[in-house]
Amino acid sequence: MRVKKDVRKVTGRQRAGLSLGLVEMGMYKGGFIGGMHFSPGTDIVMNKTPLKILLEQQPYEIVWAYTYHILLHEYIHSLGALNEQQCRELTLRITEKIFNEEDHPAVVLARKGISAYFPNLQLIYAPPDLHHDGNPIEYIYNFDQESYDYYS
């Protein structure tokens, strides 16, 4: 997992055995949740809704940078950085050290947020089947497979 290697390179810390799930969480006026980590668990979930919109509207480099940004941010939460501001600062610091380019899409996202690529984020979208009691999570198998090599 690229994020794991980058965090280890910059901070010397890592976490094993994480699972990634995709779920429809919708988007609402004023913003949305890109992803979540449920501390102290091992699940990271990523909101499929903005990802689908990005895939339709943005080039591959922006979609890749967005995915990297969300996974990095949630991975840092999984390491115990529960304060949102501290997590954002560490996400920016790692992103800047790894990419080292002012205009790299991942650096832009870490500095400015998704509004850099959705300048008029006033949209409201909720999937028709969105329920407050939870939506099914689509897990990505072998997401952190290299973690199991540690135990071999």
Secondary structure, DSSP 8 states (H G I E B T S, - for coil): -HHHHHHHHHHS------EEEEE---BBTTB---EEE-TTSSEEEEEHHHHHHHHHHS-HHHHHHHHHHHHHHHHHHHTT--SHHHHHHHHHHHHHHHH--TT-HHHHHHHH-GGGTSTT----B--TT--TT----EEETTTTGGGGGGG-
